[in-house]
């Protein structure tokens, strides 16, 4: 299936709307990525401490090092992706290599040999995390860059990433089911499942590998890239990233994503601990509560596409950052005062607030990638180069560095307060879990809202920039 640019061999300068078939195929890998990535952030930390018996302090260090390596490798992948010239384009060779590497790494991470223990299981987990994060970089940076260059239309970009988020919701639902099965498998003798954690993890890892590989191969086979961008990558790696950090709009996003990711990473890594040691809910109820967040988030995606078109992407995103900051800070007081163990019906009453959080959170998944693409256009306006890979790598670098720091601090805090796997947790441990899952993301969102409130690349300014870029493209093709 070819884009208009491919058919003519000329730059695509009109703000054309992408065919639905292209939008759907681009979003397809979100299913294959949501399952392993969500489980990695939501449950693997607990799986490693409570099933594989890796010390939380050491595990936090391993997570941090793998995320740091992931962050450092992103700029390299982004730069060379921008400069790649091949019959397949700039992005697809990288995505093809990443597809196979990711499928293999998922199985290696979740299915260590049962004979390993002590230092050997720790080393296995460390290597598995390193391989999976490397594979994610090889695929993820070119994948994000491809989305930023598929369309130049201000609002069609929002539509593209909205569909990707909605399609990813399928993978998220699968991840919730996997999360429930893994929680059940921690005590197989008491569970209807009757299977130990390692056997359940094997089945889930195989499913995740097949979905990731199949969805990425489909994208690589169907979507073609714009030929007019292939020779317009940056000349020097350091100059490319100097341009990124010189872009004032990009700097704002870099800071916003850093503080926001630090908080959300802490929340995700501690979710399984929250359900078992604070809320003390049945495993099925934990999955239902998460679904109460995820399902409304997916359903509300079309709403945010329309709202962002009416009020502007930046305004919508700023408003949701403020709202999420306040809501997450309030979560602590609900966890502290409600007494879920003595009043299990309160868990049910928590589903509507979780739904509100999901609806508000959906704006970021829809609008933020679209804003990134607009910022990349601003860079082209200044430098006359297309550096989608460099920009996606820079944003990914700061987000993964923040997640690495969150993992290291989380592991250190749990070790310091005396966390004991599978046991009743002390007061300080419970307080640490509640504070880290509430105030850390809450404060992160509030700080992000203050900074992003000064963002001024709106629709009118983007239209002016696109008009100039389109005029330049026409000038280069006219005889």
N, C-alpha and C positions, 0 to 999 in steps of 0.2 A: 504494500500500500504506500503510495507516494504522496509527498506533500506538494503543494503548488510550486515551491522552489525547485524541487527535483525535476518536475516535468519540464520546466522551462530552462533550467540551468542558470537562472538569474536570481539575484537577491529578492527575497520576499519583502516588499516594502509596504504593502497594504495591510491594514489592521483586520485581517481575515479571521473569521471564527473557525476554530478547529473542528473537524468532523467528529461526531460522537464516537465513532469507532476508534479513532486515534486517542481520544481522551480515555476511553475505557481500557485500551491496551496499555497505555502508559501507567494507569493506576493499578493494573493487575499485580505487579510485584509487591504492592503494599500488603496483600494477603499473606504472601510467603515470608515477608519480613516482620509483620506484626506478631506472629506467633512466637518465633524464637526470641525476638528483641524484647517483647513484653515479659516473657517468662524469665529472661535474663535479668531484667530490672526488677521484676516483681517477686521472684521466688528463688533464683539460683543462690543468692546469698544465704538464705535459710537452708536450702538444700545442702550447701557445702558445710555449714556449721553443724546442722542437726542430723544429717545422714552420712556425709563423708567425714565428719569430725575434724574439720579444719578450724583452727583457733580463729575467733573473730578478728583479733588484731592483725594476724598474719593475712587473713582473707581480705581485710580492708586494704592492706598494703598491695596485695596481688591485684585487686580490682583497680586500685589507683594507678599502679604501674602499667597495667594493660590499657587503661583509658588514656594515660599520658602518652604511651607509644602510639595509640590510635590517633591522638590529637597531633602528634609530631609528624606522623606519616600522611595525614590529610593534605597538608600543603604540597608535598611531593606529588601525590596522586593528582591533585587539582592542577598543578602546573603542567605536568606531562600529558594529562588529559586534554588541556587546552591546546597543546602543541602537537598532538598526535595527528598524523595524516595517513589515512589508509582508505582502501576501497569501502570499508565499512563505516567510515566517518571517524570523528574524534572520540566519541563516547562508547560506542558499542563494543569495540575490542576489549576495553577494560571491564565492561559489564559482563561480557561472556566469561572472561577469566574469573571474575569475582563470583559468578554463579556456582561454578564447580567448587571453588575454595570454600565458599560459605556452606554448601551442602555437606562437605566433609567435616568442617570444623564443628558444626552443630552436633553431630554424632560423637565426635571425640570429646567434646566438653561434657555432655550429659551422660556418657556411658564409659566411665573409667573402669579398668579391670577390677574385679572384686577383691583380688589378692593384694592390691596396693593399700598401704596404710602409712601413717607417720609422715616422714619427710617426702616419701615417694608420691603419696596422693596429693600432697601440697604442690609438688613440682608438676604433677599431671594437670592439676587445676590451673596453675599458672601458665603452662604452655597452652592449654586449651583456650583460656581467655585471650592470650596473645594471638593465637591463630584466628579466632573468631573475629576479634576486633580488626585484624589486618584484612581479612576477607570482606568485612563490612565496609572498610575504607575503599578497597579496590572497586567494589560495586557502587557504594552509596554516594560517593562524591560525583562520579560521572552521571549517575542517575538523577541526582538533584540538579546538576548543571543542564542536562538534557531538558528537563521540565522548564527551566528558566528561559530556554531559547526556542521552544516549540511555537510560541505565539508572542506577538508584540503588543497585543491588545490589552489595555489596562484592566478591564473587567473579565476578559476571557481567561486571563491568568488565574484569577480567583476561581473561576469555574473549573479549570483544569485541576487545581490543587484541592478543590472541594470534592470532586469526584474521587481523587486519589484517597482522601481521608475517609470518604464513605466506603469505598471498596476495602480499605484497610480495616474497617469495622468488622468485616467478616473474619479476618485473621484475629482480631481482638476477641471476638466471641469464642473462637477456637482456643485462644490462649486462656480464657476464663475457665473453659471446660478442663483444659489441661492442668490449670492451677488447682482446681477442685480435686481432680484425681490424684495429683501429687500430695496434696494435703491429707487426703484420705489414706494414702499409701504409707504415711509415716507410722501409722499403727494398724498394720494389716489384719491383726487378729481381731480388732474391734470394728473393722470396716466391712461393709457389704462387698467391697471390691476384692478383698482377699489376696491382693498382690503387693509385694514389697515395693519400696520406692524405686529401686534400681530397674526393675522390670517395667514399671510404668514409664520411667524416664526413657527407656530404650524405645518403646513404642512411640512416644511423643517426639523423640529426636528424629526417628525415621520419617514420621509424618511431616515434621518441620522441614527436613531436608528435601523431601519430594516436592513440597509446595514451593519452597524457595527456588529450587532449580527449574521446575516447570514454568513458573510464572515469569522468571527472568528470561529464559530461552524464548518464550512466546514474544516478549517485548523485543528482543534482539532480532527475531525473525521478521517481525511485522513493521516496526517503525523505522523510517529512514531519517537521516539528519539533513540539515540545511547545508548544501555544498558551499554557499558563499561565506560561511563562518570558518571553514576548515583551515584557511591560511591566515586567519586573523588573530591567532593566539599571541600571548606575550613573548617578547624576545629574551628576557632574563627573569629568572625565578625571583631574585630579590627585588627587582624593579616591579614585578607583578604585585607582590605583596606590599610593597611601599605604596603603590597606587591604591590598594584596598584600604590601607590605614590612613591614606590622605583624603579619602572620600568621607566627608563629614556625615553623610547619611549612613554610610556603612559603619562608622565608629559608634554611632548611637545604637545601631542594631547589635553590634558586637558586645557592648556593655549590657544592653537589655537581656540578651540571650545568656550571658554569663551569670548574672545574678538570678535570673529566672530558673535556669537549669540547675544551679546549685541546690535550690530549694526543692524542685520537683524530683531530682535524683534522690535526695534524702527521703522524701515521702515514698517513692516507689520501692526503694530497698527495704524500708521498714514496714511495708504493708502487711506482709505475712506475720511479722512479730506482733503487730497491732491486733490482728484478728485472734491470734492464739493466746496472747498474754495479757492484753488489756480488755478487749471486748469479750473474749472467751466464748466465741460463737461456734456453733457447729460449722463444719467445713462448707456445707451446702449454703448456709446463710452468708458466709463470707463471699462466696461466688455471687450470690444474689445481690449483695450490697455493692459489689464492684460493678455488676451488670446495671444496677440502678444509676451508676455514674456513666457507664459506657454507652448504653442504649440511647438515653436522651441526647447524649453528645452526638451520636451518629444521626439521629433523626433531625436534629436542629441544624445540620449543615446547610441545607437549602435556604433556611431562614437567614443565615449569616451572609450567604451570597447576595441575597436581595438587600439586606440592611446595609452591607458595605457599599453596594452600588448607590444607594440613596444618600447615605450620610458620609461616605468616604471610608477607605480602608484604615487610615491612620486614626481617625476619631473612634471608630469601633474598637480597634485594638487597644487604644489608651483606656477607654471606658472599661473594657473587660479586665485589664491589668489592675485597675483600682478595685474593681469588684472582687476579683479573686484574692487580692491581698487582704481585704477586710474579712472575707468569708473564711479563709484558712486560719487567720488568727483566732477567730471565734471557735474553730473546731476544738482547740485545747479545752475550753471551758465545758463543752459538751462531753468530752471524754472524761474530764475530771469529776464532774458533778452528777452525771446521770445514773451511774451504777448499772451498767448493762448486764452484769452477771445475775443480779437479783431481779432485774426487770427486763427479761429478754424481749418483751414486746416493744421496747424502745428501739431495738434494732430495726424493726419494721418501720417505725416512725422516722428513722434516719434515712430511709430510701428517698423521700422527696427532697431533703436538702442535698443529698448526693446527686440527685438529678439536676438540681439547680447548678451545682458545680460543673456537672458535665456539659450542660447547655452553654454556660459562659465560657468554659474551656475550649469549646469547639471553635470559637472565633479565632483563636491563635493557630489552630491547625489549618484553617481555611485561608486566613488573611496574611499571616506572617510570610509564608513562602511566596505569595503574590507580591508583597512589598519588597522582598529580596530581589525579585526579577526587575522591578522598577529601578531599584538602586543600581543594578548592573547596567541598565540602560544609561543611567547618569554617568557611570564610569566610561562607557563607550563615547558619550557626548564629550567627555574631557580628553580621552586618550586615543579614540578611534580604534580601539582593540576590543575583542570579545573575550572576557576573562571569567566566564561562568564558573569554570573549575576552581580558579583561584579564590573567587568570592565564596563559593560553597565550602571550600576547604577552610578558609579563614573563620567563617561562622561555625563550622563543625569543630575547628580547633578549640575555640574558646568554650563551646558547649561541653565538649568531652573533657577538657581540662577542669572545668567546674565540676563535672560529674566525678572525675578522678579524685579531686580534693574532698568532695562529699563522701565518697566511699572510704577514703583513708580516715577521715575524722569520725565517721560513723563507727567503723570497726574499732578505733581507739577508744571512743566513748563507751561502747558496749563492754569492751575489755575492762575499762577503768571502773565502771559501775558494778562489775561483778556478774555479768550475764552468764547464766548456766543453761545449756541446751536442754529443752524438754521439762524443765523444773518450774516451780512457782517463782516468779521474779520478785526481787526486793522492791521496796518503795522507790529508791533512787533509780533503779533500772526502769521501772514503769514511768516515772517522771521524765526520764531521758527520752524514752520512746515517744511519749505524748508531745513533748516540747519539740523534738526534731521533726515530727510529722505535721506539726501545726505552725509554730512560729517561724521556722526556717523558711518554708515556702511562702508563708504569708508576708514576711518582711521582704523577701526577694521580689515578690510581685509588686509591692508598694514602691520599692526603690526603682524598679523597672518602669513603673507608671510615671514617676517623677521625671525620669530621663527622657522617656519616649514622648512625653507631652510636648516637647519642643521640636518634634519631627515635622518638617514642612514640605516634603515631597508629595504634594497632593495630586489629584487628577489633572487639574489645569496645568500645573508645572510639568507633569509627565507628558501631557499632550504636546506642549511646546517642545520638549526634548525630542519626542518621537518624530515630530514634523521635521526638525532639523536633521535627524538621523536618516529619515526616509529621503529627504532631499539630497543628502550626500550619496546615498546608495544609487539613486537615479542618475546623478551626475557621473558616477563611475561606469555606468552601463550605456550611456548615450554615445552614439558615434561622434 
